[in-house]
Amino acid sequence: MKVGFVGFGTIAQAIAVGLGTTSSPDVNVEHFHVSQRSASKSASLLSQFGASRVTVAAEDNQPILDSSDLIFLCVLPEQMESVLSNLTFDPDRHTLVSLVSTSKLDQLVSLTSLPASRVHKMICLPSVATHDGTCLLVPPSPFLNTVLESLGGCVQCATEDIMTKLMIPACLMGPYYAILKNNRDWLVKMGVPVEDASYFVGRTYLGIAKDAEAKCRDPKGFDDLIEEQTPGGINEQSIKNLDKLNVFGAYDKAMDGILERLQGKGSGDV
């Protein structure tokens, strides 16, 4: 399989590194053809895998398509229409996967003249580079599901609306880091050395996340983890305290705001 990237920022680099290092026997990328921009990231990929597996294009993106089967579109939303309008796709060869957050499937079909069955949207986080990410894909595709499972996991969405709603937890990555920072800063105020505080908080939340991952295939898994907290214990009390402070309600409102913005119905502010 020959893979092309039109636009090569952080997410594109993460996907390429993940595909290039996967141990999946079902996924074998023979060659990457990538945009020069950003120059530091394309140079890094070339350095990692060598010229035998990576070709960095100049300003023209058409050679990327001419040399690739699977195309990842990773440009900024305001660039998408002009970029696609200057490219010629092969309807019998190319499969397009757009990571442009605002793109719509019907718009992508119109701009590329590809069959709808060969046009997809995808969302992921940079953790796919280490095969720890979970991708969102619409519409479903057995071929792409196999490819994306090699990056850590894949949820195939029946509609764009479902994908948009599933994007919300991924938009809480920043708040998650803010919680870690809050925990660290509180410990420092309590006199804990900052190095110890940072290390302990990061490692503690990693262990918690692993417990959640082990149960994530079970629809009641998270409920079970909550119920496992010792009755009358500190963790149970922490849940009750946060509930009294309406922290979980605030999260609901924040997620509603994100959804509003993603759907183009408002600014997202609460």
Sequence and secondary structure as in RCSB ss.txt:
>XXXX:A:sequence
MKVGFVGFGTIAQAIAVGLGTTSSPDVNVEHFHVSQRSASKSASLLSQFGASRVTVAAEDNQPILDSSDLIFLCV
LPEQMESVLSNLTFDPDRHTLVSLVSTSKLDQLVSLTSLPASRVHKMICLPSVATHDGTCLLVPPSPFLNTVLES
LGGCVQCATEDIMTKLMIPACLMGPYYAILKNNRDWLVKMGVPVEDASYFVGRTYLGIAKDAEAKCRDPKGFDDL
IEEQTPGGINEQSIKNLDKLNVFGAYDKAMDGILERLQGKGSGDV
>XXXX:A:secstr
 EEEEES SHHHHHHHHHHHH   TT    EEEE S SHHHHHHHHHHH TTTEEE  S  HHHHHT SEEEE  
 GGGHHHHHHT    TTT EEEE  TT  HHHHHHHH   GGGEEEEE  GGGGGT   EEEES  HHHHHHHHT
TT EEE SSHHHHHHHHHHHTTHHHHHHHHHHHHHHHHHTT  HHHHHHHHHHHHHHHHHHHHHTTTSTTHHHHH
HHTS TTSHHHHHHHHHHHTTHHHHHHHHHHHHHHHHTTSS    
